[in-house]
């Protein structure tokens, strides 16, 4: 069963407030412009916030997500009517002559099994034209930032569409090997209701991701440790990859 922040409409409605456009979005939008990408595919597009921004800038956009509740929200974005929406995983794309494929929001980390990770990258390669580009990010495992995922370290309050205050926080349930299982808590202040969504993500090293990309038929052109395009270091929060289909 998927984590409920991706499938429960009440939690999906909070998603853009918790995850607004920011430096990561600016990075992908600028990269799309630099590559002169005509057709952009957003794998794991979620609520379509970034896909809508690409459409606003004149790109032809395909938004792909495995959760119907996410796509329902995505279709209501300002440029949602200009985007082709697909319910499914990367395997649902097929060849579509894309210039640029993105996986944002650390989508790369939801591929827990290596076979699924490999098949996902192979499906993305098939969707790209020759010399087309893939860009995505994953959290840097050497930084061990999940150690900061405590109630005290992540607590914040937002307002839902009905004007109700919602307190949100994250807690790690288990960290074993390259996987971290965690829970997102959503507590409505007035009613006292609380919803909890559990998720598990995989942390792969820069070397492991590079090898996976090579095996899938990509050549890595750039790697960065943060959205300012800084060099990857031990404490860098991100592993950001730009790769070309070969």
Long-range contacts (C-beta under 8 A, 24 or more apart in sequence): 2-66, 2-67, 3-184, 3-197, 3-198, 3-199, 4-195, 4-196, 4-197, 5-184, 5-186, 5-197, 5-199, 6-46, 6-67, 6-69, 6-70, 7-67, 7-68, 7-69, 7-70, 8-69, 8-195, 8-197, 9-69, 9-72, 10-160, 10-195, 11-186, 11-195, 11-197, 12-47, 12-69, 12-70, 12-72, 12-73, 13-73, 13-160, 13-161, 14-158, 14-160, 14-166, 14-168, 14-186, 15-46, 15-47, 15-70, 15-73, 16-47, 16-49, 16-73, 17-158, 17-159, 17-160, 18-158, 18-168, 19-46, 19-49, 19-105, 20-49, 21-49, 21-50, 21-53, 23-227, 23-228, 24-104, 24-137, 24-227, 25-49, 25-50, 25-53, 25-104, 26-227, 27-227, 27-229, 27-240, 28-102, 28-104, 28-135, 29-53, 29-54, 29-57, 31-100, 31-133, 31-135, 31-242, 32-57, 32-59, 32-100, 32-102, 33-57, 35-99, 35-100, 35-133, 36-99, 37-99, 37-100, 37-133, 38-99, 39-96, 39-97, 39-98, 39-99, 39-100, 40-98, 40-99, 40-100, 40-101, 40-102, 41-93, 41-96, 41-98, 41-100, 41-101, 41-102, 41-124, 41-127, 42-101, 42-102, 42-104, 43-90, 43-93, 43-101, 43-102, 43-103, 43-107, 43-120, 43-124, 44-103, 44-104, 44-105, 44-107, 44-110, 45-70, 45-71, 45-74, 46-70, 46-74, 46-105, 47-73, 47-74, 47-77, 48-73, 48-74, 48-75, 48-77, 48-80, 48-83, 48-85, 49-77, 50-102, 50-104, 51-77, 51-83, 52-77, 52-78, 52-79, 52-80, 52-83, 53-79, 55-79, 55-82, 55-83, 62-86, 62-93, 62-96, 62-98, 64-88, 64-89, 64-90, 64-92, 64-93, 89-120, 89-123, 90-119, 90-120, 90-123, 90-124, 90-127, 91-119, 91-120, 91-123, 93-123, 93-124, 93-126, 93-127, 94-126, 94-127, 95-126, 95-127, 96-127, 97-129, 98-127, 98-128, 98-129, 98-132, 99-128, 99-129, 99-132, 99-133, 100-132, 100-133, 100-134, 100-135, 101-127, 101-128, 101-132, 101-133, 101-134, 101-135, 102-134, 102-135, 102-136, 103-134, 103-135, 103-136, 103-137, 104-136, 104-137, 106-137, 106-138, 106-139, 106-201, 107-136, 108-136, 108-137, 108-138, 108-209, 109-138, 109-139, 109-201, 109-202, 109-203, 109-204, 110-199, 110-201, 110-202, 111-202, 112-179, 112-200, 112-201, 112-202, 117-202, 117-204, 117-212, 118-212, 118-215, 118-216, 121-212, 121-213, 121-215, 121-216, 121-218, 122-216, 122-217, 124-216, 125-216, 125-217, 125-218, 125-245, 128-245, 129-245, 130-245, 130-246, 131-244, 131-245, 131-246, 132-244, 132-245, 133-221, 133-242, 133-243, 133-244, 133-245, 134-213, 134-218, 134-241, 134-242, 134-243, 134-244, 134-245, 135-240, 135-241, 135-242, 135-243, 136-240, 136-241, 137-238, 137-239, 137-240, 137-241, 138-203, 138-204, 138-209, 138-238, 138-239, 138-241, 139-201, 139-203, 139-237, 139-238, 139-239, 140-206, 140-225, 140-232, 140-236, 140-237, 140-238, 140-239, 141-178, 141-203, 141-204, 141-205, 142-205, 142-234, 142-235, 142-236, 143-234, 143-235, 143-236, 143-237, 145-237, 146-172, 146-175, 146-180, 146-182, 147-172, 149-182, 151-185, 157-189, 160-188, 164-188, 164-189, 164-190, 164-191, 165-189, 165-190, 173-198, 178-202, 178-203, 178-204, 179-203, 206-232, 206-239, 209-239, 209-241, 210-241, 213-241, 213-243, 217-245, 217-246, 218-243, 218-244, 218-245, 218-246, 219-243, 219-244, 219-246
